[in-house]
Amino acid sequence: MDEIPEVKKNEDGAGTGLTPVGRVGAPRGAEATTEGFYCWVPEDRLIEKTQLVYVDSPAGPTNVRFYGLVSEVFRRSRRADMLEEADRFDGRPEEEVPIESRGVTYAQVRLLASQPNVFSPPREESVVYPAFEAEARIAYGVEEMDQPVVIGLVRNGGDAVAGPAYIDLDYLLGAMGGHMNVTGIAGVGTKSSFLTIVLQQVLRACRRHAEEHPEDPEKTQVRPVILNVKGFDLFWLDRWSSAFTEEDRETWRQMGWDDPAPLEASFHAPQRPGSDHLAVPAGRDDVMPYSWSLEDVVRANLFNYLFSDSDREDDNFALLVADIERILAREWRQEDGTPMRELRREAPAKTFQVLFDWFEGGLRQDGGEPAQSDAVFARLASVHHPGTLRRFYRRLRRIVYESAGIFRLEGAGSHPLDITQLEPGKPVVVDIDSLPDRHLQRFVVATLLKQAVDQQTGPGALPGMHYLFLLDELNRFAPRGHSDPITQLVETVAAELRSRGVILLGAQQQASHVSPRVVENASVRVLGRTGGHELRQDVFSFLPESLRDYVEQLGSADKVIHQPSFREPMHVRVPRPPWAMRKQEATREPPAFLAEEGVQPAAIGGRRLPERPYEELP
């Protein structure tokens, strides 16, 4: 994966010319433990919160190097209380006292690692040295990662950094864990921006591995699916960002990518009502439409996802849905065991419109009996209450007529999404925000997840293939306390399918509102700026108490990242992406400093023209 360049280690702090920042202290009340220690700092030295340090200290008969992260810096005077502080100046702030206070600055340090690995604290009076890139790699176990991928720079105090920040793909793509979950408030949390950076870095790592190992029959491949849940903000990932600066480019170079560029992506949006070929207006003319006919829904086994949780909580309604699905669908298995479905030839309806007409005829009363002599509907009416039948008709009609075009009344003109046919390595962006109903948004997400699940769990599973779903607002799609089929599908993906290559890169403002099975099964947890009430929920029990106030004040470029191999969360500075994250900053032309270097404008995909003559598109 990402190549890790050689960095010379500080073999002996005392022999490298490094200036110590302090010494370990272990007085009563500030004892050193296996979790951390305290150190005092002289007046002419600076130590900062989030700075990395190391200590060489004996532990029993063994000399050990301890690596730590400064979690807080304190200043204490020699006075017992604030009253003595005021008395020193006789209560007059303008007064000058000739005798110095001689207080002390000291820091609390959380232990990240030790070499050799021992569970013992450093001794008092051991010298504390500042740490840099080589020590950061050891502290976070980069040398032990089989597939390291850079996702930012390790923060090392206020403005300093300690080289690239790595996560291990084995914890993201399923070998030792799977999934990533990001929490952060809207705007400042920059969740989508961070996830697109992670996705791009994963794609680059996979391409590099494929180029270096063309003979590998099971090399990692990725089919990325990005769900757009806010306006059409993610419909500009293939354009340059006008906010991208030379400083941003330098940050990317420190991460190992000299020439960062926009993503190459394709775009899909709901089909425009009344059109067989056009998507809803999205601000660009190369957007592909998507929609489903009744036959598409039955064939893909999606009928169950049409109805909301509140509908399915009624056992009578759920039984009616199952009975109608049996009437419409024929199921069988191919010789290799692949389950197949199709619309029955003798089905009473082959389009949504005919299905509505069939129900209307069956529900028309004439002396208490159905007006039409339809034996199939008569059997339904003999088993299910007329009120349940009418409720089903009303619900399905509302879903189809309010679907903004994604359900086609007639059989022709549908364009069902099929992510199993996507080109590996090229993201597809699917808009769901323009759908007027949240349940319709959930239907689209469930449809795409189910395609990946069926592909990777069936006999046609592709070795090395991974489906990565980038999905914000997870609380909409797997809300806490719900048990509907769509929530259960998302939970199954999170809990059971990482080893099959179905991976969630999920995000939300409040993880406590998302199903615990989804959040807790994410091996890589990321925090942007998050509110204090949220941080005190059980779902953040992994976060040390000393970090919670800090996370409440994070800037938009900062993230706190936890992975199972880290003893303490890693503090990461994330760069601005070169691609646009909203239409207002999108431009085909690269920034001026890049254009001067010969960088070409972003390539724009061609328009999809209708198959039949149509007037020129704007």
C-alpha positions as CSV (number, residue, x, y, z in Angstrom):
1,M,0.0,0.0,0.0
2,D,1.4,3.4,0.9
3,E,5.2,3.3,0.8
4,I,6.8,4.4,4.1
5,P,10.0,6.3,3.5
6,E,13.0,5.8,5.8
7,V,13.3,8.2,8.7
8,K,16.3,8.2,11.0
9,K,15.4,7.4,14.6
10,N,16.8,9.2,17.6
11,E,18.8,6.3,19.1
12,D,19.7,8.2,22.2
13,G,18.2,11.5,23.2
14,A,21.2,12.5,25.2
15,G,23.5,11.9,22.2
16,T,21.6,13.6,19.4
17,G,21.8,17.2,20.5
18,L,18.1,17.3,21.3
19,T,17.1,19.7,24.0
20,P,15.1,17.9,26.7
21,V,11.7,19.4,27.5
22,G,11.7,18.2,31.1
23,R,11.9,15.3,33.5
24,V,9.4,12.8,34.8
25,G,8.0,13.6,38.3
26,A,6.0,11.2,40.4
27,P,5.0,13.0,43.7
28,R,2.1,11.9,45.8
29,G,-1.1,12.6,43.8
30,A,0.7,12.6,40.4
31,E,2.1,9.1,40.4
32,A,3.3,7.5,37.1
33,T,1.2,4.5,36.0
34,T,1.1,2.1,33.1
35,E,-1.4,4.6,31.5
36,G,0.7,7.7,31.8
37,F,2.9,10.0,33.8
38,Y,3.6,13.6,34.6
39,C,6.7,15.7,33.8
40,W,7.9,19.1,34.9
41,V,9.2,21.6,32.4
42,P,11.8,24.4,32.9
43,E,10.9,28.0,32.4
44,D,12.8,28.3,29.1
45,R,11.2,25.3,27.4
46,L,7.9,24.9,25.7
47,I,5.6,21.8,25.9
48,E,2.2,21.8,24.3
49,K,-1.0,19.9,24.4
50,T,-1.1,17.2,21.7
51,Q,2.7,17.2,21.5
52,L,4.5,13.8,21.2
53,V,7.4,13.0,23.6
54,Y,9.6,10.1,24.5
55,V,11.4,9.0,27.7
56,D,14.4,6.6,28.1
57,S,14.0,4.9,31.5
58,P,14.9,1.6,33.2
59,A,12.0,-0.7,34.0
60,G,13.4,-3.3,36.3
61,P,16.6,-4.7,34.7
62,T,15.5,-3.5,31.2
63,N,16.1,-0.2,29.5
64,V,12.9,1.0,27.9
65,R,11.9,3.8,25.6
66,F,8.4,5.1,26.3
67,Y,6.4,7.1,23.8
68,G,3.7,9.5,24.9
69,L,1.1,12.1,24.0
70,V,0.7,15.3,26.1
71,S,-2.9,15.4,27.1
72,E,-2.8,18.5,29.2
73,V,-0.3,21.2,30.4
74,F,-0.6,22.8,33.8
75,R,0.9,25.7,35.6
76,R,1.1,25.8,39.4
77,S,2.5,28.4,41.8
78,R,3.8,27.8,45.3
79,R,0.7,29.4,46.9
80,A,-1.8,27.2,48.6
81,D,-4.9,29.1,47.3
82,M,-6.0,32.2,45.4
83,L,-6.2,34.2,48.6
84,E,-2.4,33.9,49.0
85,E,-1.9,34.8,45.4
86,A,-3.8,38.1,46.0
87,D,-2.0,38.8,49.3
88,R,1.4,38.5,47.5
89,F,0.5,41.8,45.7
90,D,-1.5,43.2,48.6
91,G,-4.6,43.0,46.5
92,R,-3.2,45.6,44.0
93,P,-2.6,44.2,40.5
94,E,-0.4,47.2,39.6
95,E,2.0,46.4,42.4
96,E,5.4,44.8,41.5
97,V,7.0,42.2,43.8
98,P,10.8,41.9,43.6
99,I,10.8,38.2,44.5
100,E,10.0,35.8,41.6
101,S,7.0,33.4,42.1
102,R,9.1,30.3,41.1
103,G,6.1,28.2,40.1
104,V,6.3,25.2,37.9
105,T,4.9,24.2,34.5
106,Y,4.1,20.5,34.2
107,A,2.4,18.2,31.8
108,Q,0.2,15.1,31.9
109,V,1.4,12.5,29.3
110,R,-0.6,9.5,28.1
111,L,1.5,6.5,27.1
112,L,1.2,5.4,23.5
113,A,3.8,2.6,23.2
114,S,7.1,1.3,24.6
115,Q,10.1,-0.5,23.2
116,P,10.4,-3.2,24.3
117,N,6.7,-3.7,25.1
118,V,6.4,-3.5,28.9
119,F,3.5,-2.7,31.1
120,S,5.4,-0.6,33.6
121,P,5.7,3.2,34.1
122,P,8.9,5.3,33.6
123,R,10.9,6.2,36.7
124,E,10.9,9.6,38.2
125,E,13.7,12.0,37.1
126,S,13.9,10.3,33.7
127,V,14.6,12.9,31.0
128,V,11.7,13.7,28.6
129,Y,12.6,14.5,24.9
130,P,10.4,16.0,22.1
131,A,9.3,13.4,19.5
132,F,9.2,13.7,15.8
133,E,8.2,11.6,12.7
134,A,10.3,8.6,13.5
135,E,8.9,8.4,17.1
136,A,5.4,9.0,15.9
137,R,5.6,5.9,13.6
138,I,6.7,3.8,16.5
139,A,4.1,5.3,18.9
140,Y,1.2,4.4,16.5
141,G,2.6,1.1,15.3
142,V,3.1,2.2,11.6
143,E,6.0,-0.2,11.1
144,E,3.7,-3.1,12.1
145,M,0.9,-2.2,9.6
146,D,0.7,-4.5,6.6
147,Q,-1.2,-2.0,4.5
148,P,-0.7,1.6,5.8
149,V,-2.6,4.4,4.1
150,V,-2.0,8.1,4.7
151,I,-5.1,10.1,5.8
152,G,-3.4,13.3,7.1
153,L,-0.5,14.5,9.2
154,V,0.1,13.7,12.8
155,R,-0.5,16.7,15.0
156,N,2.5,17.5,17.3
157,G,1.5,20.5,19.3
158,G,0.0,23.8,18.2
159,D,1.2,24.2,14.6
160,A,3.8,21.5,14.3
161,V,3.3,18.0,12.7
162,A,5.2,14.8,13.1
163,G,4.9,13.4,9.5
164,P,2.1,11.4,7.8
165,A,-0.8,9.9,9.8
166,Y,-1.4,6.3,8.8
167,I,-4.3,3.9,9.3
168,D,-4.1,0.2,8.6
169,L,-6.3,-1.0,5.7
170,D,-6.5,-4.3,7.4
171,Y,-8.8,-2.6,10.0
172,L,-10.8,-0.8,7.3
173,L,-11.3,-3.4,4.5
174,G,-12.0,-6.5,6.5
175,A,-8.9,-8.5,7.3
176,M,-8.8,-7.6,11.0
177,G,-11.8,-5.4,11.2
178,G,-13.9,-3.3,9.0
179,H,-15.8,0.0,8.4
180,M,-15.1,3.6,9.4
181,N,-17.5,5.8,11.4
182,V,-17.1,9.6,11.6
183,T,-19.0,11.8,14.1
184,G,-19.0,15.6,14.0
185,I,-21.3,18.6,14.0
186,A,-22.6,20.0,10.8
187,G,-20.1,22.2,8.9
188,V,-17.2,22.4,11.3
189,G,-17.1,18.6,11.5
190,T,-16.1,18.3,7.8
191,K,-17.2,14.6,7.7
192,S,-17.9,14.2,4.0
193,S,-14.7,16.0,3.1
194,F,-12.6,13.7,5.3
195,L,-14.4,10.6,4.0
196,T,-13.7,11.5,0.4
197,I,-10.0,12.0,1.3
198,V,-9.9,8.5,2.8
199,L,-11.7,7.1,-0.2
200,Q,-9.3,8.7,-2.6
201,Q,-6.3,7.5,-0.6
202,V,-7.6,3.9,-0.5
203,L,-8.1,4.0,-4.3
204,R,-4.6,5.3,-4.9
205,A,-3.2,2.6,-2.6
206,C,-5.1,-0.2,-4.5
207,R,-4.0,1.2,-7.9
208,R,-0.4,1.2,-6.7
209,H,-0.6,-2.3,-5.4
210,A,-2.1,-3.5,-8.7
211,E,0.7,-1.9,-10.7
212,E,3.4,-3.4,-8.5
213,H,1.8,-6.9,-8.3
214,P,0.0,-7.5,-11.6
215,E,0.3,-11.2,-11.1
216,D,-1.8,-11.2,-7.9
217,P,-5.2,-12.9,-8.7
218,E,-6.8,-11.6,-5.5
219,K,-5.5,-8.0,-5.5
220,T,-7.7,-5.6,-3.7
221,Q,-10.3,-3.9,-6.0
222,V,-12.8,-1.3,-4.9
223,R,-16.2,-0.2,-6.3
224,P,-16.9,3.0,-4.5
225,V,-20.5,4.3,-4.1
226,I,-20.9,7.8,-2.7
227,L,-24.5,8.7,-1.6
228,N,-25.2,12.4,-1.9
229,V,-27.5,13.5,1.0
230,K,-27.2,17.3,0.9
231,G,-28.2,19.4,-2.1
232,F,-25.9,18.4,-5.0
233,D,-22.8,19.2,-3.0
234,L,-21.0,15.9,-3.9
235,F,-21.8,16.4,-7.6
236,W,-18.6,18.4,-8.1
237,L,-15.9,16.0,-6.9
238,D,-14.4,15.9,-10.4
239,R,-13.9,19.7,-10.5
240,W,-11.1,21.8,-8.9
241,S,-11.8,23.7,-5.7
242,S,-11.3,27.4,-6.0
243,A,-10.3,27.4,-2.3
244,F,-7.3,25.1,-2.9
245,T,-4.0,26.9,-2.2
246,E,-0.3,26.3,-2.4
247,E,-0.2,25.7,1.3
248,D,-2.8,23.0,0.8
249,R,-0.7,21.4,-1.9
250,E,2.3,21.4,0.3
251,T,0.3,19.5,3.0
252,W,-0.5,16.9,0.4
253,R,3.1,16.7,-0.6
254,Q,4.0,16.0,3.1
255,M,1.5,13.2,2.9
256,G,3.3,11.7,-0.1
257,W,1.1,12.9,-3.1
258,D,3.0,15.6,-5.1
259,D,0.2,16.4,-7.5
260,P,-3.2,16.0,-5.9
261,A,-6.1,16.2,-8.3
262,P,-9.9,15.9,-8.4
263,L,-11.6,12.5,-8.4
264,E,-12.8,10.8,-11.6
265,A,-16.4,10.0,-11.0
266,S,-19.8,9.4,-12.6
267,F,-23.0,10.9,-11.4
268,H,-26.6,9.5,-11.1
269,A,-29.8,11.3,-10.0
270,P,-33.5,10.3,-9.8
271,Q,-35.2,10.1,-13.2
272,R,-37.2,13.2,-14.2
273,P,-41.0,12.5,-14.0
274,G,-42.4,12.2,-17.5
275,S,-39.1,11.6,-19.1
276,D,-37.6,8.3,-20.2
277,H,-34.0,9.5,-20.4
278,L,-33.4,12.6,-18.3
279,A,-32.4,13.0,-14.6
280,V,-33.7,15.7,-12.4
281,P,-31.8,19.0,-12.9
282,A,-28.5,18.8,-11.0
283,G,-26.6,21.7,-12.4
284,R,-24.6,19.6,-15.0
285,D,-25.7,17.8,-18.1
286,D,-23.8,14.5,-17.8
287,V,-25.9,13.0,-15.0
288,M,-27.4,9.6,-15.6
289,P,-31.0,8.9,-14.5
290,Y,-32.1,6.0,-12.3
291,S,-35.5,4.4,-11.7
292,W,-37.2,1.1,-11.2
293,S,-40.3,-0.5,-12.8
294,L,-42.4,-3.1,-11.0
295,E,-40.6,-5.8,-12.8
296,D,-37.2,-4.4,-11.7
297,V,-38.4,-4.3,-8.1
298,V,-39.6,-7.9,-8.1
299,R,-36.6,-9.2,-9.9
300,A,-34.2,-7.6,-7.5
301,N,-36.2,-8.7,-4.4
302,L,-36.9,-5.1,-3.3
303,F,-40.7,-5.2,-2.8
304,N,-40.2,-5.6,1.0
305,Y,-38.2,-2.3,1.1
306,L,-41.1,-0.2,-0.4
307,F,-42.9,0.1,2.9
308,S,-42.0,2.0,6.0
309,D,-41.2,0.7,9.5
310,S,-44.6,1.9,10.8
311,D,-46.5,-0.1,8.1
312,R,-44.6,-3.3,8.8
313,E,-45.1,-3.1,12.5
314,D,-48.7,-4.2,11.7
315,D,-48.5,-8.0,11.4
316,N,-51.6,-8.1,9.2
317,F,-50.1,-5.6,6.8
318,A,-46.7,-7.4,6.7
319,L,-48.6,-10.7,5.9
320,L,-50.5,-9.0,3.1
321,V,-47.2,-7.7,1.6
322,A,-45.7,-11.2,1.7
323,D,-48.8,-12.7,0.0
324,I,-48.8,-10.1,-2.8
325,E,-45.1,-10.7,-3.4
326,R,-45.7,-14.4,-3.7
327,I,-48.5,-13.7,-6.3
328,L,-46.1,-11.5,-8.3
329,A,-42.7,-13.3,-8.0
330,R,-41.4,-16.7,-9.2
331,E,-38.3,-17.9,-7.5
332,W,-35.8,-20.6,-8.3
333,R,-32.1,-21.5,-8.1
334,Q,-29.6,-22.0,-10.8
335,E,-27.3,-25.0,-10.9
336,D,-24.6,-23.1,-9.1
337,G,-27.0,-22.2,-6.3
338,T,-27.6,-18.6,-7.3
339,P,-31.2,-17.5,-6.3
340,M,-33.2,-16.0,-9.2
341,R,-36.5,-14.1,-9.3
342,E,-38.7,-12.9,-12.1
343,L,-42.2,-11.5,-12.5
344,R,-44.6,-14.4,-13.1
345,R,-46.0,-14.8,-16.5
346,E,-49.5,-15.2,-15.0
347,A,-49.1,-12.4,-12.6
348,P,-52.2,-10.1,-12.5
349,A,-50.0,-7.1,-13.0
350,K,-46.7,-6.4,-14.8
351,T,-46.5,-2.6,-14.1
352,F,-47.4,-0.4,-11.2
353,Q,-50.2,1.1,-13.1
354,V,-51.8,-2.2,-13.9
355,L,-51.3,-3.3,-10.3
356,F,-53.2,-0.2,-9.2
357,D,-56.0,-0.9,-11.7
358,W,-56.2,-4.5,-10.5
359,F,-56.6,-3.3,-6.9
360,E,-59.2,-0.7,-7.8
361,G,-61.3,-3.3,-9.6
362,G,-61.0,-5.7,-6.7
363,L,-61.9,-3.2,-4.1
364,R,-64.9,-1.9,-6.0
365,Q,-67.9,-3.1,-3.9
366,D,-71.1,-4.3,-5.4
367,G,-73.4,-5.8,-2.8
368,G,-70.5,-6.6,-0.5
369,E,-68.6,-8.6,-3.2
370,P,-65.8,-7.6,-5.5
371,A,-67.1,-6.2,-8.8
372,Q,-64.7,-8.1,-10.9
373,S,-64.6,-11.9,-10.9
374,D,-60.8,-12.2,-10.3
375,A,-60.1,-15.5,-8.5
376,V,-56.6,-14.3,-7.3
377,F,-58.0,-11.1,-5.7
378,A,-60.9,-13.0,-4.3
379,R,-58.5,-15.3,-2.5
380,L,-56.7,-12.3,-1.1
381,A,-60.0,-10.7,0.0
382,S,-61.0,-14.0,1.7
383,V,-57.9,-13.9,3.9
384,H,-57.2,-10.2,4.5
385,H,-59.5,-7.6,5.9
386,P,-60.8,-5.0,3.4
387,G,-59.3,-2.3,5.5
388,T,-55.9,-3.8,5.2
389,L,-56.3,-4.2,1.5
390,R,-57.3,-0.6,1.1
391,R,-54.4,0.5,3.3
392,F,-51.9,-1.4,1.1
393,Y,-53.3,0.2,-2.0
394,R,-53.1,3.7,-0.5
395,R,-49.6,3.2,0.8
396,L,-48.2,1.8,-2.5
397,R,-50.0,4.4,-4.6
398,R,-48.6,7.2,-2.5
399,I,-45.1,5.8,-2.6
400,V,-45.1,5.4,-6.4
401,Y,-46.8,8.7,-7.2
402,E,-44.6,10.7,-4.8
403,S,-41.4,9.0,-5.8
404,A,-40.1,11.9,-8.0
405,G,-39.9,9.5,-11.0
406,I,-37.8,6.7,-9.5
407,F,-40.8,4.3,-9.8
408,R,-42.1,4.0,-13.3
409,L,-45.9,3.6,-13.6
410,E,-45.5,1.8,-17.0
411,G,-42.9,-0.8,-17.7
412,A,-40.8,1.1,-20.2
413,G,-38.2,3.7,-19.6
414,S,-36.7,2.5,-16.3
415,H,-33.0,2.7,-15.6
416,P,-32.3,0.6,-12.5
417,L,-29.0,1.1,-10.8
418,D,-26.6,-1.8,-10.9
419,I,-23.4,-1.2,-9.0
420,T,-22.1,-4.8,-9.7
421,Q,-21.3,-3.6,-13.2
422,L,-19.3,-0.5,-12.1
423,E,-15.8,0.0,-13.2
424,P,-13.5,-0.8,-10.2
425,G,-11.6,2.2,-8.9
426,K,-14.0,4.8,-10.3
427,P,-16.5,6.3,-7.8
428,V,-20.1,6.6,-8.6
429,V,-22.1,9.4,-6.9
430,V,-25.8,8.7,-6.4
431,D,-28.1,11.6,-5.4
432,I,-30.8,10.8,-2.9
433,D,-31.3,14.2,-1.4
434,S,-33.7,15.3,-4.2
435,L,-36.1,12.5,-3.3
436,P,-39.0,14.1,-1.4
437,D,-39.5,11.3,1.1
438,R,-36.9,10.0,3.5
439,H,-38.2,6.5,3.1
440,L,-37.5,6.7,-0.6
441,Q,-33.9,7.7,0.3
442,R,-33.7,4.6,2.5
443,F,-35.1,2.5,-0.3
444,V,-32.3,3.5,-2.7
445,V,-29.6,2.9,0.0
446,A,-31.0,-0.5,0.8
447,T,-31.2,-1.4,-2.9
448,L,-27.5,-0.6,-3.5
449,L,-26.4,-2.4,-0.3
450,K,-28.4,-5.4,-1.2
451,Q,-26.8,-5.6,-4.6
452,A,-23.4,-5.7,-3.0
453,V,-24.4,-8.2,-0.3
454,D,-26.0,-10.6,-2.9
455,Q,-22.9,-10.3,-5.1
456,Q,-20.4,-10.9,-2.4
457,T,-22.3,-13.7,-0.5
458,G,-23.4,-15.6,-3.6
459,P,-21.5,-18.2,-5.7
460,G,-20.4,-15.4,-8.0
461,A,-18.4,-13.5,-5.4
462,L,-15.3,-11.8,-6.8
463,P,-12.0,-12.5,-4.9
464,G,-10.5,-9.2,-3.7
465,M,-13.5,-7.1,-4.6
466,H,-14.7,-4.5,-2.1
467,Y,-17.8,-2.3,-2.2
468,L,-17.2,0.9,-0.3
469,F,-20.3,2.9,0.6
470,L,-19.7,6.5,1.7
471,L,-22.9,7.5,3.5
472,D,-23.5,10.5,5.7
473,E,-26.6,11.0,8.0
474,L,-26.5,7.3,9.1
475,N,-29.2,8.1,11.6
476,R,-31.7,8.2,8.7
477,F,-30.8,4.8,7.4
478,A,-30.1,2.8,10.6
479,P,-31.8,4.7,13.4
480,R,-31.3,3.5,17.0
481,G,-34.2,1.3,18.3
482,H,-35.6,0.5,14.9
483,S,-36.0,-3.1,13.5
484,D,-37.4,-2.5,10.0
485,P,-35.8,-4.5,7.0
486,I,-33.7,-1.6,5.9
487,T,-32.2,-1.0,9.3
488,Q,-31.6,-4.7,9.7
489,L,-29.8,-4.8,6.3
490,V,-27.5,-1.9,7.4
491,E,-26.8,-3.7,10.7
492,T,-26.0,-6.9,8.9
493,V,-23.5,-5.2,6.7
494,A,-21.8,-3.6,9.7
495,A,-21.8,-6.7,11.9
496,E,-21.3,-9.6,9.5
497,L,-20.1,-8.6,6.0
498,R,-16.8,-6.8,6.4
499,S,-15.0,-10.1,5.6
500,R,-17.0,-10.3,2.4
501,G,-15.9,-6.9,1.3
502,V,-19.0,-4.8,1.9
503,I,-17.7,-1.8,3.8
504,L,-19.4,1.3,5.3
505,L,-17.6,4.6,5.4
506,G,-20.4,6.2,7.5
507,A,-20.9,9.5,9.2
508,Q,-23.5,11.3,11.4
509,Q,-23.8,14.3,13.7
510,Q,-24.8,12.2,16.7
511,A,-23.6,8.6,16.9
512,S,-26.0,8.0,19.8
513,H,-28.9,8.3,17.4
514,V,-27.6,5.4,15.2
515,S,-28.0,1.7,15.8
516,P,-25.2,0.6,18.2
517,R,-24.5,-2.4,16.0
518,V,-23.6,-0.1,13.2
519,V,-21.4,2.3,15.2
520,E,-19.7,-0.2,17.5
521,N,-18.7,-2.5,14.6
522,A,-16.7,0.2,12.9
523,S,-13.0,-0.6,13.6
524,V,-11.8,2.9,12.8
525,R,-13.6,5.6,14.7
526,V,-13.1,9.3,13.8
527,L,-14.2,12.4,15.7
528,G,-14.5,15.9,14.3
529,R,-15.8,18.7,16.5
530,T,-18.6,17.2,18.6
531,G,-20.9,18.6,21.2
532,G,-20.3,17.8,24.9
533,H,-23.6,16.2,25.5
534,E,-23.0,13.7,22.7
535,L,-19.5,12.9,23.9
536,R,-20.8,11.8,27.2
537,Q,-22.9,9.1,25.7
538,D,-21.9,5.4,26.1
539,V,-21.0,5.1,22.5
540,F,-17.9,7.2,23.1
541,S,-16.6,5.2,26.1
542,F,-13.4,4.5,24.2
543,L,-12.5,8.2,24.4
544,P,-10.4,9.2,27.4
545,E,-12.1,11.7,29.7
546,S,-9.2,14.2,29.3
547,L,-9.8,14.4,25.5
548,R,-13.5,15.1,25.6
549,D,-13.3,18.9,26.3
550,Y,-10.6,19.0,23.6
551,V,-12.8,17.4,21.0
552,E,-15.5,19.9,21.7
553,Q,-13.1,22.6,20.5
554,L,-11.6,21.0,17.4
555,G,-11.0,23.1,14.3
556,S,-12.4,22.0,11.0
557,A,-9.0,20.6,9.9
558,D,-8.5,18.5,13.0
559,K,-9.7,14.9,13.7
560,V,-9.2,12.4,16.5
561,I,-8.8,8.9,15.2
562,H,-9.1,5.6,17.1
563,Q,-8.1,2.2,15.7
564,P,-7.8,-1.0,17.7
565,S,-4.0,-1.0,17.4
566,F,-3.7,2.5,19.0
567,R,-3.4,2.6,22.8
568,E,-4.6,6.2,22.6
569,P,-6.5,8.1,19.8
570,M,-4.3,9.8,17.2
571,H,-4.5,13.5,16.6
572,V,-4.6,14.2,12.9
573,R,-4.5,17.4,10.8
574,V,-6.5,16.8,7.6
575,P,-5.7,18.8,4.4
576,R,-8.2,20.6,2.3
577,P,-9.1,18.4,-0.7
578,P,-8.2,19.7,-4.2
579,W,-11.7,18.7,-5.4
580,A,-14.8,20.9,-4.8
581,M,-17.1,19.9,-2.0
582,R,-19.9,22.2,-3.2
583,K,-21.0,24.0,-6.4
584,Q,-20.0,27.5,-5.2
585,E,-16.3,26.5,-5.2
586,A,-16.3,24.2,-8.2
587,T,-14.3,25.2,-11.2
588,R,-13.0,23.3,-14.3
589,E,-9.9,25.4,-14.3
590,P,-7.1,24.6,-11.8
591,P,-6.0,27.3,-9.3
592,A,-3.7,29.8,-10.9
593,F,-0.5,28.5,-9.2
594,L,-1.2,25.0,-10.7
595,A,-2.2,26.4,-14.2
596,E,1.2,28.2,-14.3
597,E,2.8,24.8,-13.7
598,G,1.0,23.3,-16.7
599,V,-1.8,21.5,-14.9
600,Q,-4.7,20.8,-17.3
601,P,-8.4,21.7,-16.6
602,A,-10.5,18.9,-15.1
603,A,-11.9,16.4,-17.6
604,I,-15.6,16.5,-17.8
605,G,-17.7,13.5,-18.9
606,G,-19.8,13.8,-22.1
607,R,-23.6,14.2,-22.1
608,R,-25.8,11.2,-22.2
609,L,-28.1,11.8,-25.2
610,P,-31.5,10.2,-25.6
611,E,-31.7,7.2,-28.0
612,R,-34.5,8.9,-29.9
613,P,-34.4,12.4,-31.5
614,Y,-34.7,15.1,-28.9
615,E,-34.2,18.8,-28.8
616,E,-30.8,20.1,-27.9
617,L,-30.1,20.1,-24.2
618,P,-29.0,23.3,-22.7
